[in-house]
């Protein structure tokens, strides 16, 4: 077992800007996400940061400026605009290359191309299709909670037994992925997101993920079913259809985002309620609603820490700084969620009665807003009430300070979630 996979291995603390410079080095081990996010906010709405691997970019860290930049046509997804990429400064085996330069999909194109792809995807991922998943999500939730209850002892890893398998089974059902593929996909997506994936494994991981998705698309062309992959194959607009490459990359994007975001949403909600028992009492007593827990969790401990990457086609003023033409921008949602200018002086507190909780942009904003947001909310909206109805005394089994983030700068993701069921 390597330090990259061993949660007990010692981790360096997050670096802070060196004297005389305002550049913030994002900690590849995510040792102190809250502290790092506070430093990013303090640096102003546009912060100079260094990503793991020594790649220099900018980060937007305030709510209002992020909304503007996420709808600014001068910021594009085309990696060929990036000066560092043009100059050959970004290695093809950089651990985050799959997030900075993913295959062609609605995530990676702009303008008319983006509208075309999003229109075709929207035909497949309809509100009716999402709502149709409610019964299946409920069945899976009840079945997984039965397994949790059957575990010997009162302490379990709730992530491994519940928060991880539920979104993965749901996304597999939605996409028509064979269940036997899930263990391998778990390994591959962990490598895909991790900052610690060895360089020699980066390209192989991307290649294998694409091959699995391509195999699924080919199977659904020959054997269509009532799943999203089949719907993507069949979607058309004025005779236009998605190419196999576009379907494969869209499938990969939606599987990755569709399970990772919901895992973190469920895990973070449990942590937040455990560390704020007065808030837990409000929702368990019926004085607050579960949607309020979900929205405040999305704001206060957003599942997505940083989103990579957009590129400036010209100089773009941001606050009292300028994002230079040819430079890259990341969106630091973990910092943005606690922006006092957007959520008031108590933005740093977890409060499910907060009036501004639903104003967060944790699923994005503008044309690239996450298409799976409704599904993620639905899953959490079924899973969390059922979890606490079964185990109302549920609480953390270790101090919150002992919970460890995985080495993933894009996701607010824990290694494990040890809890006492209180049964």
LINSUL-V158028 format. One record per residue. N is the residue number from 1. PHI is phi in degrees with one decimal (NA if undefined). Layout:
((N | PHI) (N | PHI))
//
This chain:
((1 | NA) (2 | -96.0) (3 | -62.1) (4 | -68.8) (5 | -110.5) (6 | -95.9) (7 | -69.2) (8 | -91.9) (9 | -67.2) (10 | -64.5) (11 | -120.3) (12 | -69.7) (13 | -74.5) (14 | -62.4) (15 | -67.1) (16 | -111.8) (17 | -55.4) (18 | -72.6) (19 | -57.8) (20 | 88.8) (21 | -139.0) (22 | -107.8) (23 | -79.3) (24 | -105.7) (25 | -90.1) (26 | -68.1) (27 | -70.8) (28 | -64.1) (29 | -97.4) (30 | 50.3) (31 | -71.9) (32 | -146.5) (33 | -63.5) (34 | -62.6) (35 | -65.4) (36 | -63.9) (37 | -66.3) (38 | -63.4) (39 | -64.5) (40 | -65.1) (41 | -62.3) (42 | -65.1) (43 | -74.0) (44 | 104.2) (45 | -65.0) (46 | -125.8) (47 | -112.2) (48 | -82.2) (49 | -131.9) (50 | -118.1) (51 | -81.4) (52 | -52.5) (53 | 97.8) (54 | 77.8) (55 | -95.2) (56 | -87.8) (57 | -142.3) (58 | -114.6) (59 | -128.8) (60 | -90.3) (61 | -125.4) (62 | -116.5) (63 | -60.7) (64 | -62.5) (65 | -67.0) (66 | -63.9) (67 | -59.8) (68 | -65.9) (69 | -68.2) (70 | -71.1) (71 | -117.8) (72 | -86.2) (73 | -67.6) (74 | -77.9) (75 | -103.6) (76 | -125.3) (77 | -94.6) (78 | -73.0) (79 | -63.3) (80 | -69.5) (81 | -76.8) (82 | -71.0) (83 | -59.9) (84 | -63.2) (85 | -68.8) (86 | -60.2) (87 | -83.7) (88 | 75.9) (89 | -85.9) (90 | -104.5) (91 | -70.3) (92 | -63.7) (93 | -105.2) (94 | -56.8) (95 | -54.8) (96 | -98.0) (97 | -63.7) (98 | -67.4) (99 | -91.9) (100 | -83.4) (101 | -138.1) (102 | -73.2) (103 | -61.1) (104 | -61.5) (105 | -157.9) (106 | -66.5) (107 | -75.7) (108 | -113.5) (109 | -126.2) (110 | -130.5) (111 | 59.9) (112 | -63.5) (113 | -63.3) (114 | -65.4) (115 | -62.1) (116 | -62.4) (117 | -66.3) (118 | -66.4) (119 | -62.4) (120 | -68.4) (121 | -67.1) (122 | -62.4) (123 | -63.0) (124 | -87.9) (125 | -96.7) (126 | -84.3) (127 | -55.5) (128 | -65.1) (129 | -64.8) (130 | -62.4) (131 | -63.2) (132 | -63.1) (133 | -77.2) (134 | -56.5) (135 | -62.5) (136 | -66.5) (137 | -61.8) (138 | -64.0) (139 | -60.6) (140 | -63.5) (141 | -59.2) (142 | -62.5) (143 | -64.6) (144 | -67.6) (145 | -67.7) (146 | -61.6) (147 | -67.0) (148 | -60.5) (149 | -63.8) (150 | -82.8) (151 | -65.1) (152 | -68.2) (153 | 84.2) (154 | -102.0) (155 | -114.3) (156 | -139.5) (157 | -90.7) (158 | -67.6) (159 | -67.2) (160 | -64.8) (161 | -89.0) (162 | -137.0) (163 | -67.4) (164 | -81.0) (165 | -64.7) (166 | -60.1) (167 | -63.2) (168 | -69.6) (169 | -64.8) (170 | -64.4) (171 | -68.6) (172 | -65.1) (173 | -62.4) (174 | -62.2) (175 | -88.5) (176 | 77.1) (177 | -80.8) (178 | -62.9) (179 | -61.3) (180 | -69.0) (181 | -80.3) (182 | -62.5) (183 | -59.3) (184 | -70.3) (185 | -62.8) (186 | -59.1) (187 | -62.4) (188 | -66.5) (189 | -70.7) (190 | -63.0) (191 | -68.5) (192 | -61.2) (193 | -86.8) (194 | -71.3) (195 | -79.6) (196 | -106.6) (197 | -66.2) (198 | -57.4) (199 | -52.1) (200 | -69.3) (201 | -100.3) (202 | -63.2) (203 | -64.8) (204 | -62.7) (205 | -64.0) (206 | -62.0) (207 | -66.5) (208 | -68.7) (209 | -60.1) (210 | -62.8) (211 | -66.1) (212 | -63.3) (213 | -67.3) (214 | -64.4) (215 | -63.9) (216 | -64.6) (217 | -62.7) (218 | -60.9) (219 | -64.7) (220 | -73.3) (221 | -65.1) (222 | -88.4) (223 | -135.0) (224 | -63.4) (225 | -138.8) (226 | -91.7) (227 | -138.8) (228 | -69.6) (229 | -62.1) (230 | -62.0) (231 | -65.8) (232 | -65.4) (233 | -61.4) (234 | -89.7) (235 | -62.7) (236 | -150.6) (237 | -140.4) (238 | 60.4) (239 | 88.3) (240 | -80.1) (241 | -132.3) (242 | -70.1) (243 | -77.1) (244 | -58.8) (245 | -60.5) (246 | -67.6) (247 | -67.9) (248 | -59.8) (249 | -69.4) (250 | -66.4) (251 | -62.1) (252 | -62.6) (253 | -60.5) (254 | -73.6) (255 | -67.9) (256 | -62.1) (257 | -70.4) (258 | -68.2) (259 | -99.6) (260 | -63.4) (261 | -62.8) (262 | -72.2) (263 | -55.5) (264 | -65.8) (265 | -61.8) (266 | -66.3) (267 | -59.9) (268 | -65.7) (269 | -62.6) (270 | -64.0) (271 | -61.6) (272 | -62.7) (273 | -69.1) (274 | -70.2) (275 | -89.8) (276 | -133.0) (277 | -59.6) (278 | -67.9) (279 | -73.0) (280 | -61.5) (281 | -64.6) (282 | -60.6) (283 | -78.9) (284 | -70.7) (285 | -87.1) (286 | 85.6) (287 | -79.3) (288 | -137.9) (289 | -104.5) (290 | -62.1) (291 | -57.3) (292 | -66.6) (293 | -62.6) (294 | -64.5) (295 | -68.0) (296 | -70.0) (297 | -65.8) (298 | -59.8) (299 | -77.4) (300 | -79.6) (301 | -137.0) (302 | -54.3) (303 | -61.5) (304 | -103.4) (305 | -77.8) (306 | -142.2) (307 | -109.6) (308 | -101.4) (309 | -138.9) (310 | -118.5) (311 | -129.3) (312 | -86.4) (313 | -83.1) (314 | -155.2) (315 | -60.2) (316 | -125.5) (317 | -67.0) (318 | -137.9) (319 | 60.4) (320 | -97.3) (321 | -121.1) (322 | -130.1) (323 | -82.3) (324 | -70.5) (325 | -55.4) (326 | 86.7) (327 | -94.2) (328 | -102.8) (329 | -126.6) (330 | -111.3) (331 | -106.1) (332 | -93.7) (333 | -64.4) (334 | -63.6) (335 | -76.7) (336 | -62.5) (337 | -60.1) (338 | -108.9) (339 | -69.5) (340 | -65.8) (341 | -67.0) (342 | -97.2) (343 | -123.3) (344 | 84.5) (345 | -65.3) (346 | -98.6) (347 | -58.2) (348 | -81.2) (349 | -104.4) (350 | -87.6) (351 | -144.2) (352 | -75.7) (353 | -95.9) (354 | -62.9) (355 | -71.2) (356 | -93.5) (357 | -54.8) (358 | -76.0) (359 | -90.2) (360 | -64.8) (361 | -121.7) (362 | -68.1) (363 | -99.2) (364 | 94.2) (365 | -157.3) (366 | 83.9) (367 | -65.1) (368 | -99.4) (369 | -59.0) (370 | -61.4) (371 | -71.6) (372 | -98.1) (373 | -59.6) (374 | -63.6) (375 | -66.9) (376 | -62.9) (377 | -63.6) (378 | -63.3) (379 | -61.1) (380 | -65.1) (381 | -68.8) (382 | -89.6) (383 | -69.3) (384 | -67.5) (385 | -60.6) (386 | -65.8) (387 | -60.2) (388 | -78.7) (389 | -67.5) (390 | -77.1) (391 | -131.1) (392 | -64.5) (393 | -93.0) (394 | -57.9) (395 | -154.9) (396 | -63.9) (397 | -93.6) (398 | -135.8) (399 | -58.7) (400 | -57.3) (401 | -66.2) (402 | -91.1) (403 | -70.4) (404 | -119.6) (405 | -74.2) (406 | -74.1) (407 | -78.0) (408 | -134.0) (409 | -77.1) (410 | -91.7) (411 | -125.4) (412 | -89.3) (413 | -129.0) (414 | -90.6) (415 | -63.4) (416 | -155.5) (417 | -133.6) (418 | -73.4) (419 | -133.2) (420 | -98.4) (421 | -75.7) (422 | 71.7) (423 | -88.0))
//
